[in-house]
């Protein structure tokens, strides 16, 4: 078992090192080939991140809005509801589908 743990640590360290190197190379490629969508066998996808000002949208007076509302649980508020308002929490639970997420691994020095 300790061999697997040691291997994991080595690979995790290499992953971080190689990620830094990859990101540096990507910056160099972008500098050398601005706005190109393909460089050799590498495909480059340019995207924008769009953030919506919810308060500004709420003030709009339009017949329809090109946005969807997405509900996401707020962990602390869910916990409070579960502890203090269990009858409400049971109703909220009916609206949730819980599936296991991928486990996260973190190295703790000295453990």
C-alpha positions in Angstrom: 0.0 0.0 0.0 2.8 2.5 0.9 4.3 1.8 -2.6 1.0 3.0 -4.2 0.9 6.1 -2.0 4.5 6.9 -2.9 3.8 6.5 -6.6 0.7 8.7 -6.3 2.8 11.5 -4.7 5.5 11.2 -7.4 2.9 11.4 -10.2 1.0 14.2 -8.5 4.2 16.2 -8.3 5.0 15.5 -12.0 1.5 16.4 -13.0 1.9 19.9 -11.4 5.3 20.4 -13.0 4.1 19.3 -16.4 1.0 21.5 -16.2 3.1 24.6 -15.5 5.3 23.7 -18.5 2.3 23.0 -20.7 0.7 26.4 -19.8 4.0 28.2 -20.5 4.2 26.5 -24.0 0.6 27.4 -24.7 1.4 31.1 -24.0 4.3 30.9 -26.4 2.2 29.2 -29.1 -0.5 31.9 -28.7 2.2 34.7 -28.9 3.7 33.2 -32.0 0.4 32.3 -33.7 -2.2 34.9 -32.6 -5.8 34.2 -33.5 -4.9 30.9 -35.3 -7.3 28.0 -34.7 -4.8 25.3 -35.7 -1.1 25.1 -35.2 0.3 21.8 -36.4 -1.9 19.1 -34.8 -3.0 21.4 -32.0 -6.5 22.8 -32.3 -7.0 26.1 -30.4 -10.5 27.1 -29.3 -11.1 30.7 -28.4 -14.0 31.3 -26.0 -15.4 34.2 -23.9 -16.6 34.0 -20.4 -19.9 35.8 -20.0 -21.2 36.8 -16.6 -24.7 38.1 -16.1 -25.6 40.9 -13.7 -28.7 39.4 -12.2 -29.8 42.7 -10.5 -29.6 44.5 -13.9 -31.5 41.7 -15.6 -34.2 41.8 -12.9 -34.8 45.5 -13.8 -35.4 44.8 -17.5 -38.9 45.2 -18.8 -38.9 42.8 -21.8 -41.4 40.3 -23.1 -38.9 37.5 -22.6 -35.3 37.1 -21.4 -32.6 35.0 -23.1 -31.4 33.5 -19.8 -32.2 30.4 -17.9 -32.5 30.3 -14.1 -30.3 27.6 -12.6 -30.8 26.6 -9.0 -27.8 25.5 -7.0 -27.9 24.4 -3.4 -26.1 26.6 -0.9 -24.5 24.1 1.5 -24.6 26.2 4.6 -28.2 27.2 4.1 -29.2 23.5 3.3 -27.5 22.5 6.6 -29.4 25.3 8.5 -32.7 24.2 6.9 -32.1 20.6 7.8 -31.3 21.4 11.4 -33.9 24.0 12.1 -36.7 23.4 9.6 -36.7 19.6 8.9 -40.2 19.6 7.5 -39.1 22.2 4.8 -35.9 20.3 4.2 -37.8 17.1 3.5 -39.8 19.0 0.8 -36.6 20.4 -0.7 -35.0 16.9 -0.7 -37.7 15.7 -3.1 -36.3 18.2 -5.6 -32.7 16.9 -5.4 -30.9 14.2 -7.2 -27.6 13.3 -5.5 -24.9 11.4 -7.3 -21.4 10.7 -6.0 -18.7 13.0 -7.4 -15.2 12.0 -8.3 -13.1 11.7 -5.2 -10.5 14.4 -4.6 -7.0 13.4 -3.5 -4.7 15.8 -1.6 -1.2 15.3 -0.2 -0.8 16.2 3.4 2.9 16.5 4.4 3.8 14.7 7.6 0.8 12.4 7.8 
